[in-house]
Amino acid sequence: MEQVDVIRYSVFLASILLTHLGSLAYRGRESGVVYIILKISGYSVLALLAFYQPLSTLQLVLLLTTIILSTLISLFSIHYSHLKYGARSLAEITDLLAVTIIMTFASRYLLELILFWLATELIGFIAIAYDAFVGINSEAMRASLRYLVFSMIPTDIALFVMLALAGFERMLTQPLITLTLDLSSPVVTTLVTLGFMSKAAIAPLHFWLPDAHSLAPSPISALLSGIMIKMGVYGITILTYYTLDVTTAYTILLIFSSLTALYGGLQAVYQRDLKRLLAYSSISHMGAIVMLAAIYLKTQDLFFFYAIIAYIAAHAAYKASLFMDTGVIELIFHEKLVDKLGYIYRVLPVESLAAIFSILSILGIPPTVGFLAKIWAFSSILHEIAEESMYFYPLIVLSVETALSIAYSAKYLQAHIRPGFSGEVEVKSDVIKLSRYVLVASLTSLILALPLLSTQSSEAKVSIDIIVLYLVSLPIILLTFTSIYMLIREVIRGREYNVTA
């Protein structure tokens, strides 16, 4: 074992220890800042992984995005776990899941990737079934079993096929990027492609996601939807390192991902349950991302690559913040049906502001990372249309997927803002504190935009005009949201709500 690997595994153990100590230091309302410092330190130390090993651009983006969002989800989770379950166990599971996901993205060797991947899946299984284990909802166990069949097993087959072809002598000595794997057999290509498709919840292997994401506790849903399903896209990009039957992989990915993008969006539009709406929208967005990955697999055009990483970052921030939002709504109002809500902005204006910001990010409003995702996705496809007219198909799919995202995002927003509510709502101050984590999570769509712009190579360099646009639009959007917040405060002025300690 090389010295760099000893350091990397020490970083992993230090992260586990610090996050665990952070959970132990939490004492509910009596807690100070010690647990916050320990939690932040536990995730921050994982950034050292980028300094002790060469990482690809995608790995760097995934590492940065996951560390930032996992820190916020972890701090959210410790409060959520205390308020809903009166225990810390959910926070411990959340930290374990987040850290193993980060180590999966930062894996250097094939065996290391497989070990952390399997650990992530096992912890994910427990996390999804958490409500069943604590005796709240037996349906959570059935959702977890579906996750086991349709997500874990196909991906494990793909990973072990790669391991068998690599040979045991190279699995822990040769870095992933320098391995020479021959996956060119149509059967092998199909197996590994379907395996990673299942983790990304691409139809027909998507059945596990709606129930898993909607029945898991909200912090777990935030991790699953915001970060964990990106492991499937990461696996697909790993395949570009090796010899592959590109035509087979491209055909499978393009057909099923494009259908998934449309199917997930249509299903999301008709959902009444907030968490199921977000779950189906995740299926739709993953379909769009994998469709871009399919085209990148065929063309190796860096425009598609940067569209993929921007879309991944945008979706991660969007979904993590909105699933955290559903957790706050559930704790306060004990309701998840859109048509029974609509008054949240009167009770928690900051929460509604965070939801608005998250939704506008995925819709592509500058200067969010969602703006970069949309402009790079459409630009990359339009660039290829000049060469080959068949790219009209993914252009139409992406356009319809965007239209559907507007429709179901507007429906989600109705849970926050809809005229007609009158009456009083009792809100505990402890729950109100959770809104700050939701707001910061939504603002990561601003934070991640500049690092993405800086990752571009000279071969796919965006004009300086986009950077100027980002800097100019930043104060504009911040002032706009300040105005929206002030307007909401004006609307609710004069109406008192019970806030209990």
N, C-alpha and C positions, 0 to 999 in steps of 0.2 A: 504493500500500500504506500502510495506516495505521500509526501508531507502535506501537499495541498489537500488531499482527501481527509487526512487526520484533522486539519483545520476546519474543513467543511462540515464534517460530522460533529465536531465540537461545537460549531455554530448552531447546528440543529439541536443538539442536546441543551445548549444554553438557552435557546428559544423556548423549548419545552419547559425547562425549569422556571424561567422568568414568568411565563404566562401562568403557570401553575401557582407560583407564589402570589401572583397578582390576584388570582381567584381566591386564594386563602386569605389575603389581606382585606378582601371586601367584607364589610359588615353592615350592609344595608345603608340606612340613613345616617348611621354614625361613622361611616367610612370617610376618610380624608382623601388625600391625593396619592397616597402610597400605591394603591392598587392601579391607579391610572398610569403612574410612572413605570411600574413593573410591566404592565401590559404593553405599553408603547415601546419600552426597551426590548421586550421579548420579540416583538415583530421587527423593530428597527435593526436588531443585530443580524437578521436574515439578509439585510442589504449587503452585508460583507461577502455574501456568495458571489456577487458581481465583481468583486475585486480579486478573488482568489482563483478564478477560472474564466476562460473565454466563453462568453454567452452570445448566442445569436440575437439579432434584433428582436425577433419575436419573443425569445426568452426574457430579454431585458424588459420589454413592455409588459409581459405577463407578470414578471417578478415585481415591478414597480406598482402595477395596478392592484395585484393581489395583496401586497404588503399594506398599501394605503387602506384599501377597503376592508381587509381582514381586521386591521386595528380598530376601525370604527365599528364593525360588526361585533367584535369581541367585547368592546366597552358597552355596546348596546345590549349584548347577550347577557352580561352579568346582571344588569338591572332587570331585564326582561325575565330572566330565570328566577330572580328573587321575587318579583312581583306576581308572576303567574304560578310558579311552582313552590315558592318558599324554599328553594334549594339552589346549590351552585353547580349541580352536575351537568346541566345543559351547557353552561359556560365552559366547563372543562372539555366537553365533547366538541363544542364549537372551535375551541383553540386547537385541539388535536387535528380536527379536520382541516382547518386553515393551514396549519404548519405543514402537514403532509402534502397538501396540494402544492404549496410553494416549493417543497423539496422535489416533488414530481417535475415541476417546470424547470427546476435547476439541476436535474439529474445529469451526471456526466457520462455514465456508462449504461449499457443496456440492462444489466442485472439490477443496477440501482434504480433505474426507471421502473422496472417491473415490480420491485419490492415496495417502493413508495406508492406506486399506482395501486397495488393490491391493498396496502394499508389504508389508502384513501377510500377505496371501495368498501372495505370492512367497516371503517368508522362511519362512512356515509350510510350504510345499511342500518347501523345502530341509531344514527341521528334521525333518519326518516321514521323509524319505528319508536321514537322516544315517547310519544304520547301513549302508545300501546304499552310500553314498559312501565310507565307510571300509572296506568289504569284509567286514562282519560278517554281514549278513543281506540278501539280495537281495529278500526279500518286502517290505521297507520301501519299496522303489521302487514296487512295484505298489500298495501302500497309499497312497502319495503321489499316484499317478496317479488312483486312485479319488477321492481328495480333490479333485483338480483338476477332474474331470468332474462330481461330484455336489455339491460345495460351492462351488468358485470360479466356475465358468461361470454357473450360474443367478443367483448374487448379482451378478456383474458385469453381466449383462443387466438386472437390476432397477435397478442404479445408473445405467447409461447411458441407460435409458429416462427416469429422473428428470432426468438431465443434459440430454437432448434437449428435454424439456418446459420446463426452466428457461431455456434459451437461454444462449449463451456470454457475453452482456453482463451477466448477473446471477450467474454461477456463482462468481465470486471477489470480488464487491462487496457482495452482499446476504446477511446471516446466514441460516442454515438456518431458524431459527424464524420469520423474517419473509417467507420466500419464499411466493409464491402459486402452487402447482402444482395443476393439474387432473388428478387421477388417477381421475376418476369413471367413465371407461369401464370396463365389466366386464372387457374384455380386458386393459387396462392394470393395473387393480386385481389381477387374477389373476397377471399377470407379476411385479409387484413383491412381492406376497404370497408367491408360491412362491419367489422369489429369496431373501428373508430367511428363509423357512422352511428352506431348504437349509442356510444357515449355522448355524441352530439345531439341525440334525440331526433335523428332523421328518419322519416317514415320509410319503410313500415316498422321500424324498430323504435318508435317513439312512445309506445303505450305506457311505459313506466313513468314518464315525466309529469303529466297533468296531476295524477294522484299524489306522487311523491312530493312535488313542490307545493301542492295545496294543503296536504295533510301534515307535513313536517312543521315544527315550530318555526316561526317567522325568521329568526336569525339563521337557522339552517337553510330555509328556503332562499334567503339572500345569498348564502354561500353557494348553494347548489346552482341556482339560476344565474347569479352574477359571475361566478368563477368556475365552478367544478365542470360544467358542461363544455367549457372551453378546452378541457383536456382532449376532447374528441377532435377539435380542430388542430390542436397541437400535434396530435398523433398523425393526422393527415399530412401536415407539413413535414413531419419527420420522414415520411415516405419519399419525399423529393430527394433525400440524400442517397437513395438506393436505386438499383436497377428494377424497373417496374414496367408492367404492361400498361403504358399510359392510356392507350385507347380504352381499355376495359375500365380502368379506374375513373377516367374522365366521364365515360358514358354513364356508369352507375351513379357517380356523385352528382352529375348535372341533372339527370332525370329526376332522381328521388329528392334532391335538395330543392329544386325549383317547385316541385309539387308540394313539398313540405312547407315552403315559404307561403304559398297561397292557402293551403289547408289550415295551417296554424293561425294565420290572420283571420280567416273566415270564422273559425271556431271562437277566437277571442272576441270578435264582434258580438257574438250571441251569448256570451257568458254573463251571468248575473253575480256570481261569486267573485269577489275581487282577486283572490289568490289564483283561482282557476283562469281568470282572464289574463293575469300576468304569466301564468304557466304556458298557456297556449301562445301568447305573444312571444315567449322565449323560443318555442318551437318554430314560429315564423321567422324570427330574427336569425336563429341558427341555420335555418334553411337558406336564407340569403347569404350568410357568411360562408357556408359550405359550398354554395354555388360559385361564389367568387374564388374559393380555394380550388374548385374543380378546374376553372379556367386558368388559374395560375399554374396548376399542375401540368396543364397542356402547353401553355404559352411561355411559362417562366418569365412573364412580363412583370417587372417590379411595381408597376402601377397597381396591379391587382394585389400584390403582397402588402403594400402600404394601405390599400383600402381595407384589407382583412384586419390588420392590426389596429387601425383606427376604429373599425366597426366593433371589434372585440372590446376595446377600452370603453367605447361609448355605451355598449350594451351592458357591460359589467357595472358601470356607475349607475346607469338608469335602473337596472333590475335590483341591485343591492339596496338602493335607497327606497325604491317603491315597496319591496317586500318588508323592509324595516318599517315603512309607513303603515302597511297592513297590520303589523304587530302592535303599533301604537293604537290604531283604530280598534283592534280587537280587545286590547286591555281596557280602553275607556268605554267603548260603546257596546262591546260584546256582540258585534254584528259584522258580517262580511258581505251582505247583499247590497248591491249598488242602489237599488230602488228603495231601500229602507234607510239610506243615509242622505247626504246632501247638505248637512249643516256643520261640517267639520270646520270650515273656515271661520265660523262664528265662535267656535270654542278654542281652536288651536290655529290661529292665523299663520304662525311660523311653519307648522306642519303642512298646511295647504300651499304655502309659498315654495317649500321644498319639493312638493309633488309637481307643481307647475313647472319648476325649473328642470326637474328630471325629464318630464314629458317633452318639453321644448328641446332638450338636448338630443333625444333620439329622433326628433322630427327634423333636426339639422339646422337649428338656429345658431348663427355665429355669435360669439366666438367659442362655442363649446366644441368638444371633441366629436360630438355628433355631426356638426357641420363638416368637419374634415372627413368623417366616414362617408357622408352622402356625396360630397363633391368628388372624392377620390373614387368611390364606387361607380358613379355615373360617368365620370371622365374616363376611367379605365375601359369601360364597356364601349363608350362612344369612340374611343381611340381604335378599338379592334373592329368596329363596324366598317371603318374605312377600308379595312383589309378583307373582311369576310362578312357577308350579309347575315349569316346564321346567328350573329350576335344580337340581332333584333329580338330573339327569343328571351335571353336573359335580361335585356333592357326592359321588355314588357313585364316580365316577372318582377323585377326590382321596382318598377313604377307602380304596379298593382299592390305589391307588398308595402310600399310607402303609403299609398292611399289607405290601405286597411289599417296601418299603424296610426294614422290620423283618426280614423273612426273609433278604434277601441281605446285609444288614449283619451279622446274626448269623453267616452263613456266612463272610463276610470275617474276622470276629473269630476264627473257628476256626483261621485261619492263625497267630494269635498265641497263643491260649490253648486248649490241648486236652490232657487228661491222657494219660500213657502214654509220654512221651519219656524215654529214658535214654541217657546217653553224653556225650561231650564235643564241643564245637564250638569251632573256632579262630576268634577274632575279632580283626581288626586294629584297633588303637586309632584309626587315622585314620578308619575307617568309623564307629566309635562316635560320633565328633564330629558326624556328620551328623544324629544323633538330635535335637540341640538345635534345629535348624532345623525339623524336623518337629513338635516339641513347640510351638514358638512359633507356627508356622502354624496348628496346631489351636486354640491359645488366641486367635487373632484372632476366633473366633466370639463370644468375650466382649467383645473390644475394640470390635467393630463394632455391638454392640447399642445402646449409648447414643447414638452419632451418628444412628442410624436413628430413635430415639425423638425426637431433637431436630429432625429434618427435617419432622415432621408440621405441617401447617397447621391452622388453627382449624376447617376444614371436615371434617377427619378426625382429630380429636384423640383420642388414647387416654387413658383415665382415669388419673389420678395413681396409682391403685391398682397399675397395671402397673409404673410406675417404682419404687414402694415394694417391690413383689414382686421386682423385679430387684435392688435394693440389699440386700434381706433374704436372697435366695437365693444371692447371690454368695459370701459367706463359707461358706455351707453346702456348696455344690458344691466349693469349693476344699478344704475340710476333708475332704469325702468322698473326693476324689481323692488327697489326702495319705494317707488311711487305706488306700485301695486299693494305693497304691505301697508302703506299709509292709507290707501283707499279702503282696504279691508278693515283697518282699525276705525275708520270713519263710519263704516257701515254698522259695526257692532257697538259703537259708542252709545252709551245709554242703556245697553242691555247687560245685566249682571248675571254671572254664572257662579255657581258654588264651586270654589276651589278649596279642597280640604287638605290638611297637612297629613 
